[in-house]
Amino acid sequence: MMLLCAHSNRIWHYWAGKYPGSVGVLLSPAYFRKVPLDPWMPFVLDNDAYGAWRDKKAWSQRAWLEMFAAIRLTGRTPLWAAVPDVVADAQGTLDNWQRYAFEVQRLGWPTAFCVQDGMTPKQVPKDADVIFVGGTDAWKFPNLHLWTGNFPRVHCGRVAPSMFERCEQMGCESVDGSSWFVGASEPNKLPTIARFIEGHRRERLEPELVF
């Protein structure tokens, strides 16, 4: 399972090199220019719908498309791009898919559909490549198995380090978080992340080191 952080630091780049596929960065319109897009670092594109909902601000289509234009200039391809959703609003999210999915598809990038409170697998658009489990925390985690059990590629948003093992066991392809490096010395932050990445991933590499 890949850990996608909204920020990166030296240890993130170290892990990206030592354990390929273990970490990446999650970029969004609000801060993508502040996070270096290095050629060795996998990345995905979020849409800032959650931040706008949280802060009670209008979502900006212009900022979202400006991010796409900037990413295209780099020649890099994201693992996926999240089509704008409406947090905790199933119908609004479905309407947005009809309105905005083509903006991702016309660039040839994989699309992520952000499922919301009350949705069922039957409502997922047929042309979605990745399921992004969003919605409210009260709904998201109790229903995570519904998505990992029905779709091969599932990403879960806003996951605390203490939830990594559970998400991986349930079949998540990736998870994200924006505060993993805030108070990183706390026992439930960077040490937990290090144990997760360097634990069984180190075990997978060890046989290759035997001469």
C-alpha positions in Angstrom: 0.0 0.0 0.0 1.3 3.4 -0.9 1.3 6.4 1.5 0.5 9.7 -0.2 1.3 12.7 1.8 0.3 16.3 1.1 3.9 17.3 2.0 7.3 15.7 1.7 10.6 15.9 3.4 14.0 14.2 3.3 12.8 10.9 4.8 10.0 10.7 2.2 12.5 10.9 -0.6 14.8 8.4 1.1 11.9 5.9 1.3 10.8 6.6 -2.3 14.3 5.5 -3.4 14.8 2.6 -1.0 11.3 1.2 -1.2 9.8 2.1 -4.6 6.0 2.2 -4.5 5.9 2.8 -0.8 5.3 6.6 -0.8 4.2 9.4 -3.0 2.8 12.9 -2.8 -0.7 14.1 -3.1 -1.0 17.5 -4.9 -3.9 19.8 -4.9 -4.7 23.3 -6.3 -4.1 25.0 -3.0 -0.4 24.0 -2.6 0.9 22.0 -5.6 3.4 24.8 -6.4 4.9 24.4 -2.9 5.7 20.7 -3.3 8.6 19.9 -5.6 7.6 17.4 -8.3 10.7 15.3 -8.6 11.0 12.7 -11.3 11.5 9.8 -8.8 8.4 10.7 -6.7 5.0 9.2 -7.7 2.1 11.6 -7.3 -1.6 11.9 -7.6 -3.9 15.0 -8.0 -6.6 15.9 -5.5 -9.2 18.6 -6.2 -9.5 20.6 -2.9 -13.3 19.8 -2.6 -12.8 18.7 1.0 -10.9 21.8 2.0 -13.5 24.1 0.5 -16.2 22.1 2.3 -14.3 22.2 5.6 -13.6 25.9 5.4 -17.1 26.8 4.0 -15.6 28.3 0.9 -16.6 28.0 -2.8 -14.7 25.4 -4.7 -12.6 26.8 -7.5 -12.8 25.2 -10.9 -10.3 27.7 -12.2 -7.6 26.7 -9.7 -8.2 23.0 -10.4 -7.7 23.5 -14.2 -4.7 25.7 -13.6 -3.1 22.9 -11.7 -3.7 20.6 -14.6 -2.1 23.0 -17.0 1.0 23.3 -14.8 1.3 19.5 -14.5 1.0 19.0 -18.2 4.0 21.3 -18.7 6.2 19.0 -16.6 5.5 16.0 -18.9 4.7 13.9 -15.9 1.6 11.7 -15.6 -0.2 11.3 -12.2 -1.2 7.9 -10.9 -4.7 9.3 -11.0 -6.6 12.6 -10.7 -9.7 13.0 -8.5 -12.7 14.3 -10.3 -14.3 17.1 -8.2 -16.8 15.8 -5.6 -19.2 17.3 -3.2 -18.5 16.1 0.3 -21.2 14.1 2.0 -23.5 14.7 -1.1 -23.9 11.6 -3.3 -26.1 13.2 -6.0 -23.9 16.3 -6.1 -20.9 14.2 -6.6 -22.6 12.2 -9.4 -23.6 15.4 -11.1 -20.0 16.7 -10.9 -18.7 13.5 -12.5 -20.9 14.2 -15.5 -19.6 17.8 -15.6 -15.9 17.4 -15.0 -14.7 13.8 -15.6 -13.9 14.6 -19.2 -11.3 17.2 -18.1 -9.2 14.3 -16.7 -10.0 11.8 -19.4 -9.1 14.1 -22.3 -5.6 14.3 -20.9 -5.3 10.5 -20.8 -5.0 10.4 -17.0 -6.7 7.8 -14.8 -9.8 9.1 -13.1 -10.6 8.7 -9.4 -14.3 8.8 -8.4 -14.8 10.1 -4.8 -17.5 8.1 -3.1 -19.7 9.9 -0.5 -22.0 9.1 2.4 -24.8 6.8 1.4 -23.4 5.7 -1.9 -23.4 2.0 -3.1 -21.0 0.3 -5.6 -23.8 0.3 -8.2 -23.7 4.1 -8.3 -20.0 4.2 -9.4 -19.6 5.4 -13.0 -18.5 2.7 -15.3 -15.6 4.8 -16.6 -14.0 5.4 -13.2 -10.5 3.9 -12.8 -10.0 4.4 -9.1 -12.3 4.6 -6.1 -11.4 7.4 -3.7 -13.2 6.8 -0.4 -14.1 10.2 0.9 -17.1 11.5 2.7 -17.3 12.0 6.4 -15.2 10.0 8.8 -18.3 8.6 10.6 -19.3 7.0 7.3 -16.0 6.3 5.6 -14.3 3.8 7.8 -17.3 1.6 8.7 -18.0 1.3 4.9 -14.4 0.9 3.6 -14.8 -2.9 3.2 -17.7 -2.2 0.8 -15.4 -0.6 -1.7 -12.3 -2.7 -1.3 -14.5 -5.8 -1.6 -15.9 -4.6 -5.0 -13.2 -2.7 -6.7 -9.5 -3.5 -7.5 -8.2 0.0 -7.0 -9.2 1.8 -3.8 -7.7 4.9 -2.2 -8.8 6.1 1.3 -8.6 9.7 2.2 -7.6 11.3 5.5 -6.1 8.3 7.2 -4.2 8.5 10.5 -0.9 6.4 10.8 -2.6 4.2 13.4 -5.0 3.1 10.6 -2.4 2.1 8.0 -2.3 -1.6 8.9 -6.1 -1.9 8.9 -6.4 -0.2 5.5 -3.7 -2.3 3.9 -5.3 -5.5 5.3 -8.6 -4.5 3.8 -7.1 -4.1 0.4 -6.5 -0.3 -0.1 -4.1 0.5 -2.9 -3.1 3.8 -1.2 -4.1 6.2 1.6 -3.4 9.9 2.2 -2.9 12.4 5.0 -2.0 16.0 5.3 -0.8 16.2 8.9 1.6 13.2 9.1 4.6 15.6 9.5 2.9 17.9 12.0 4.3 17.0 15.4 6.2 14.2 13.6 8.1 13.3 16.8 4.9 12.2 18.5 4.7 8.4 19.0 1.7 8.1 16.7 3.2 10.0 13.8 6.6 9.5 12.2 7.7 6.5 14.3 4.5 4.7 13.3 5.0 5.6 9.6 8.6 4.3 9.8 7.6 1.0 11.3 4.9 0.5 8.6 7.2 1.3 5.7 10.5 -0.3 7.0 8.9 -3.3 8.5 7.6 -5.9 6.0 9.1 -3.8 3.1 12.6 -4.4 4.5 11.8 -8.1 4.7 10.9 -8.2 1.1 14.2 -6.7 0.1 16.5 -8.8 2.3 16.6 -11.9 0.1 17.9 -9.8 -2.7 20.9 -8.8 -0.6 22.2 -12.3 -0.1 25.2 -13.1 -2.3 
